[in-house]
């Protein structure tokens, strides 16, 4: 690529990263960034990538392919996960960027993965960029190309920047979901507490007995405990169970 071409590509990449930052600060500020959005953006941001995948490892669990920009990326991610080896898993394990410029020459490092990847896909070069999350969770963005030596330093540099941004964005998404779940749990507890109070007053029973009554009706009617409690707050009595009687 000519110097002018490199400069143009770098400028386009910088513009793309700025757009990602803008969307993260505005469009995604009130709702979690979805993994699919992340890989789709990354596929456009890295000039020579023909596909991008996202792999996540939670604690001691097996790696899980979380999202892919296209079918090819999904297939390679799945092969790597099934084989338990490959550049992207190494990036996760060793906290770095792992590059394979020519898969045909990497049989010693990842024999099972290389054999299947060469047989089942057109991918010939790839690299993984580690994503850092809190606790024991971690992951990698996985970039694929069909040509040998497809990725230059600009591609890898952009991938590294994307992995850093992805770490922040995904952690933000995790915190948002955790906050929403906490709010839902608190609201459910409030409704259940109100329903228990109503039953205790109406039936002159203890808190334990009131909660057991709610739980029993929940099981017998195959409804969520919160929904049963909400009906109690609205009607002042327990719903009718499958046997046709209110439980108390």
C-alpha positions, 0 to 999 in steps of 0.5 A: 500500500502506498504512503497515501493509501496508508494515511487514508486508511489510518484516517478512516480508522481514526474516524471510525473509532471516534464514531464508536466513542460518540455512539458509546457516549450517546446512543448506548449511554442508557442501554447496554452495548450488545456484543453483535454491535461490537463485532459488526463495528470492529469488522468495518474498523479493521481494514483487512478483516473479513470477519470478526468474532467475540469469545468470552470466558467466565471464571473457570468455564469453557470459552464461549463464542458470543457474537460473530460479524458473519458466518465465517467468523462464527465457524472459526470461533466454533472450531477454536473453541471445540479444539481448545486451542488457537490464537484467540484462546492464547490471547485470552490466556496470556493477556496479549495480542496473538498473531498468526500470519500464515496458519499453514505454518502454525501446526506446531503451536495449534495442530488440531485447530490449524488442521480443521481451520485449513480444511473447513474454512478459507481463513489463512491469517488471524489475530486475537486481541485480549479483552479485560473484564472485572473479576475472572471474566475475560475475552478476546476480539478475533480478527480473520482474513483469507490471505496469508500475511493479510494484517499489517501493523495498522490492522493490529494497532486498530484491533488493540485499540478496539479491544481496549474500548471493548473492555470499557464498553462491555464492562459498562454493559455488564454494570448496566444489566446488573443495575437493572436486575437489582432494581427489578429484584428490589421492586419484586421484594417490595411487592412481595413484602406488601402482599405478605403484609396483606395476608398477615392482616387478613389471615392473622398469620405469621410472616413465614406462613404468609410467604409459604402461602405465596410460594405454594400458589406460585408453584401450583399455578406455575406463575412467578412469585412476584406476579402472585404477590402483585395480584394479592396487592390488587385483590387483597386475597390469594389467587385461586390455585389449580385445585380451585381453592385459595391457598392460605 
